[in-house]
Amino acid sequence: MSEELVHTDAPVLLVGAGKAKARDIHALRDRAGLVVAADGGALTLDRLGIVPDRVIGDMDSLPEGLRARLDPGRVHEIAEQDSTDFEKCLSRINAPLVLAAGFLGRRMDHSLAALSGLVRHAATPCVLVGARDVIAHVPDRLTLDVDAGTRVSLYPLAEVRGRGTGLHWPIDGLTLSPMGRIGTSNRATGPVTLEMEGAGCLVLLPRSCLDALVRGLAG
């Protein structure tokens, strides 16, 4: 079991070294308590004048000059190479929600690894926030208060079955699989409810639906 490095009752902002707009990070910071950098994400925060409460990762992307300016007690080097820095952070954060920016949009391999991390660490509710999309792992039950016509894409990273209401194309009775039927480009007919049988399905919504997704994950 990974050592718990962050324990809080408030949402956590997690920043990676990928593409993220300054206004998005500042907006997400207003929603969070603690700020955590995933390795080189500390450089992104430094450019914005934000000092992270924790820096977690293998530190291969953290400039030495910046590391020297940080409180050593805030820097947690995890040397193993069996997980990504994103996963190193998720597995060590105990919080009701993680808002993660800087993990989508720059390198496709990093983005795909982040999506896999959402599933592997589904016990930690997390929303990946990109320029156009917000993405989360679908828990056993998720209610989304979205308007009719809203894009609701479901993407399975494992074989999974589920049920839903409020979807233009129902998923009841279907088996979703990355090697078979997927559920992208569906749309809402009104508020959506999803019930999944097991882990492995992601939901992708427009960036404007961040509040709805956060409320849904809160139950």
PyMOL commands that set and color helices and strands:
alter all, ss='L'
color gray80, all
select helices_A, chain A and resi 22-29+41-47+64-69+72-74+85-90+108-120+207-218
alter helices_A, ss='H'
color red, helices_A
select strands_A, chain A and resi 6-7+12-15+35-38+54-57+75-77+93-94+98-101+126-129+133-137+141-144+151-156+160-167+175-176+183-197+201-206
alter strands_A, ss='S'
color yellow, strands_A
deselect
rebuild
show_as cartoon
